[in-house]
Amino acid sequence: MPSWPVQDAKARFSEFLDACVADGPQVVTRRGVETAVLVPIERWRRLQAAARPSLKQLLMTDTARTETLTPERAKPRRRPGMPLR
């Protein structure tokens, strides 16, 4: 992936954005350290969709955790002096 120092990415943002759309993801560096990535929106949406499993997928897995789907019920409270039934 091509990398851009943050100063160049800021100064030439339009070119930076065009490179992303034409050539794919572009890395931004700060003081030589990779800091961020600019990706085309189509790729971002695919990554987002792949990262979030659906409820059906979660429930169908071997390690489905259904105990957290419904909250625990509170204990009933009695008024003082009321007889037990």
C-alpha positions as CSV (number, residue, x, y, z in Angstrom):
1,M,0.0,0.0,0.0
2,P,1.3,3.4,-0.8
3,S,2.0,5.6,2.2
4,W,1.7,9.4,2.6
5,P,3.2,11.5,5.3
6,V,0.5,13.4,7.1
7,Q,1.8,16.7,5.9
8,D,1.5,15.6,2.2
9,A,-1.9,14.0,2.8
10,K,-3.2,17.3,4.3
11,A,-1.6,19.6,1.7
12,R,-2.6,17.4,-1.3
13,F,-5.8,15.9,0.0
14,S,-7.6,15.9,-3.3
15,E,-4.8,14.0,-4.9
16,F,-4.7,11.7,-1.9
17,L,-8.4,11.0,-2.2
18,D,-8.1,10.4,-6.0
19,A,-5.3,7.9,-5.4
20,C,-7.5,6.1,-2.9
21,V,-10.4,5.8,-5.3
22,A,-8.1,4.8,-8.3
23,D,-5.5,2.6,-6.6
24,G,-7.1,1.4,-3.4
25,P,-6.2,2.0,0.3
26,Q,-3.6,4.6,1.1
27,V,-1.6,4.6,4.4
28,V,-1.0,7.8,6.3
29,T,2.2,8.0,8.4
30,R,3.1,10.4,11.2
31,R,6.8,10.7,12.0
32,G,7.4,7.5,10.0
33,V,4.8,5.4,11.9
34,E,1.8,4.0,10.1
35,T,-1.2,5.8,11.7
36,A,-4.3,5.5,9.5
37,V,-5.6,4.2,6.3
38,L,-7.9,5.8,3.8
39,V,-10.0,3.2,2.0
40,P,-12.7,3.5,-0.8
41,I,-16.2,3.5,0.6
42,E,-17.2,0.2,-1.2
43,R,-14.4,-1.6,0.6
44,W,-15.2,0.0,3.9
45,R,-18.8,-1.1,3.6
46,R,-17.7,-4.7,2.8
47,L,-15.4,-4.7,5.8
48,Q,-18.1,-3.4,8.1
49,A,-20.6,-6.0,6.8
50,A,-18.1,-8.8,7.3
51,A,-17.1,-7.7,10.8
52,R,-20.7,-7.7,12.2
53,P,-22.3,-11.1,12.4
54,S,-26.1,-11.2,12.3
55,L,-28.2,-12.4,15.2
56,K,-29.0,-15.6,13.3
57,Q,-25.2,-16.3,12.8
58,L,-24.6,-15.6,16.5
59,L,-27.3,-18.0,17.6
60,M,-26.3,-20.7,15.2
61,T,-22.7,-20.9,16.4
62,D,-21.5,-23.7,18.6
63,T,-20.7,-21.2,21.3
64,A,-24.0,-19.3,21.2
65,R,-24.6,-17.5,24.4
66,T,-28.4,-17.2,24.8
67,E,-28.3,-16.5,28.6
68,T,-27.5,-12.8,27.9
69,L,-30.4,-12.2,25.5
70,T,-33.0,-11.7,28.2
71,P,-32.4,-9.6,31.3
72,E,-32.6,-11.3,34.7
73,R,-35.9,-10.6,36.5
74,A,-35.9,-8.6,39.6
75,K,-37.0,-10.3,42.9
76,P,-40.6,-9.4,43.9
77,R,-40.9,-6.9,46.7
78,R,-43.4,-7.2,49.5
79,R,-45.0,-4.5,51.5
80,P,-44.2,-4.7,55.2
81,G,-47.0,-6.4,57.2
82,M,-48.5,-8.2,54.2
83,P,-49.0,-11.9,54.8
84,L,-47.4,-14.5,52.6
85,R,-49.7,-16.6,50.4
